[in-house]
């Protein structure tokens, strides 16, 4: 909770309030993992948490470019102001980090090929599309690009569901393919 409480004041203190937002907002990855599994498995949960923080830096920096003129007038700070004209290059690094960390979390969790194809393929394509599309000096494209992040979230969620369905389907097929060994005698 301390991160949630201090976040609103960070724009007065640091050019990295989006980092604090990411740390606060993505705490749900750790809490959710624990709630669903009954324990904390750090090799899976920490990369997932870090991916969420990295993704927050991407979408909230884009969002912040809408307000940069007002922010400068009132003297508040943001990654949008810090990165300035280098925003797309810096966000390309955070986008790559997001995809890499999601894939690392998936690897540590034993996700299969459908997961990686969706995350690395469609997820990367979506984040690249955002960076090509957004005009950081046009509030309207910043807003619509920011909103398009719901699709990135849907891609990751779809990757998990697709992988789960594929694993269940192949497990059912494997179970049905087992023919009894005639040389084996049951006790």
C-alpha atoms as one frame of an Amber mdcrd trajectory, in Angstrom:
protein
   0.000   0.000   0.000   2.815   2.520   0.522   3.387   2.712  -3.255  -0.291
   3.445  -3.856  -0.205   6.222  -1.277   2.971   7.912  -2.552   2.269   7.587
  -6.281   0.181  10.784  -6.622   3.070  12.830  -5.195   5.773  11.343  -7.402
   5.190  13.804 -10.262   6.490  16.519  -7.953   9.586  14.539  -6.936  10.837
  12.470  -9.877  10.702  12.172 -13.644   9.832   8.496 -13.076   6.280   8.563
 -11.614   5.283   5.972 -14.220   7.765   3.560 -12.639   6.134   4.056  -9.239
   2.718   3.592 -10.875   3.960   0.365 -12.455   5.305  -0.922  -9.147   1.997
  -0.116  -7.419  -0.396  -1.133 -10.172   1.216  -4.464 -11.016   1.387  -5.699
  -7.446  -1.675  -7.673  -8.501   0.564 -10.077 -10.441   2.209 -11.170  -7.200
  -1.003 -11.157  -5.177  -2.965 -12.887  -7.930  -0.363 -15.606  -8.389  -0.420
 -16.312  -4.668  -4.212 -16.316  -4.531  -4.560 -18.736  -7.439  -1.704 -21.119
  -6.579  -1.652 -20.839  -2.810   1.996 -19.783  -2.713   4.603 -17.537  -4.253
   6.774 -19.045  -6.981   9.243 -16.198  -7.579  10.811 -17.566 -10.802   7.399
 -17.163 -12.470   5.875 -14.273 -10.531   8.824 -11.845 -10.494   9.340 -11.754
 -14.279   5.566 -11.368 -14.667   5.580  -8.464 -12.211   8.570  -6.850 -13.942
   6.857  -7.272 -17.332   3.824  -5.432 -15.982   6.016  -2.608 -14.676   7.779
  -2.354 -18.030   4.466  -2.358 -19.904   3.136   0.374 -17.593   6.133   2.514
 -18.526   5.153   2.069 -22.175   1.455   2.871 -21.994   1.601   5.542 -19.309
   4.434   7.385 -21.043   2.280   7.468 -24.177  -0.642   8.674 -22.062   1.540
  11.343 -20.447   2.422  12.903 -23.792  -1.162  14.218 -23.973  -0.547  16.360
 -20.900   3.079  17.373 -21.370   2.362  21.033 -22.118   0.220  21.385 -19.001
   2.756  19.403 -16.958   5.511  21.810 -18.001   3.352  24.810 -17.107   2.566
  23.568 -13.608   5.998  22.071 -12.992   5.229  18.371 -12.690   7.498  15.645
 -14.031   6.973  12.507 -16.100   8.782  10.026 -18.295   7.091  11.747 -21.230
   9.033  14.915 -20.437  12.207  13.014 -19.542  12.290  10.969 -22.758  11.040
  13.824 -24.969  11.880  13.289 -28.640  13.600   9.976 -27.779  10.340   8.515
 -26.457   9.795   5.991 -29.237  13.339   4.644 -28.975  13.173   4.313 -25.195
   9.716   2.737 -25.337  11.004   0.236 -27.911  13.437  -0.952 -25.225  10.654
  -1.207 -22.617   8.393  -2.979 -25.140  11.130  -5.516 -25.871  11.659  -5.947
 -22.140   7.923  -6.503 -21.641   7.793  -9.271 -24.249  11.017 -10.872 -23.005
   9.881 -10.887 -19.387   6.453 -12.314 -20.239   8.176 -15.062 -22.210  10.592
 -15.711 -19.331   7.685 -15.985 -16.918   5.967 -18.356 -19.344   9.118 -20.449
 -19.676   9.461 -20.712 -15.907   5.806 -21.760 -15.768   6.153 -24.397 -18.471
   4.057 -22.636 -21.118   4.155 -24.176 -24.567   4.594 -23.111 -28.162   1.108
 -21.552 -28.601   1.864 -19.157 -25.731   5.158 -18.008 -27.239   3.757 -17.665
 -30.737   0.970 -15.431 -29.474   3.053 -13.326 -27.084   6.181 -12.993 -29.205
   4.252 -12.771 -32.469   1.008 -10.905 -31.906   2.137  -9.150 -28.715   5.319
  -7.828 -30.298   3.441  -6.807 -33.433   0.918  -4.857 -31.389   3.556  -2.995
 -29.379   5.511  -2.212 -32.573   2.306  -0.986 -34.212   1.714   1.333 -31.246
   5.171   2.876 -31.498   4.854   3.385 -35.252   1.355   4.800 -34.967   1.618
   7.189 -32.028   2.444  10.817 -32.696   3.758  12.000 -29.339   2.873  15.594
 -30.265  -0.780  14.804 -31.030  -2.951  14.227 -27.945  -5.628  12.425 -29.981
  -3.255   9.691 -31.218  -1.694   9.455 -27.757  -5.138   8.798 -26.295  -6.213
   6.244 -28.899  -2.838   4.469 -28.728  -3.023   4.390 -24.935  -6.505   2.847
 -25.151  -5.268   0.206 -27.608  -3.348  -1.396 -24.757  -6.501  -3.265 -23.852
  -5.735  -5.289 -26.984  -2.235  -6.075 -25.781  -3.699  -7.342 -22.519  -6.191
  -9.405 -24.509  -3.355 -10.878 -26.586  -1.485 -12.021 -23.464  -4.675 -13.390
 -21.913  -5.505 -15.135 -25.191  -1.996 -16.608 -25.293  -2.525 -18.162 -21.871
  -5.963 -19.533 -22.785  -4.767 -20.867 -26.147  -1.838 -22.608 -24.513  -4.088
 -24.095 -21.846  -6.567 -25.348 -24.448  -3.768 -26.790 -26.596  -2.213 -28.582
 -23.611  -5.547 -30.042 -22.566  -6.339 -31.133 -26.103  -2.962 -32.797 -26.611
  -3.126 -34.428 -23.143  -6.559 -35.870 -23.993  -5.263 -37.143 -27.327  -2.191
 -38.663 -25.697  -4.366 -40.445 -23.119  -6.633 -41.811 -25.868  -3.688 -43.001
 -27.985  -2.320 -45.376 -25.378  -2.904 -48.934 -26.437  -2.434 -51.648 -23.871
   0.751 -53.693 -24.117  -0.283 -57.343 -24.631   2.837 -58.544 -22.850   1.906
 -56.633 -19.713  -0.053 -58.651 -17.209  -2.088 -56.864 -14.594  -1.798 -58.262
 -11.074
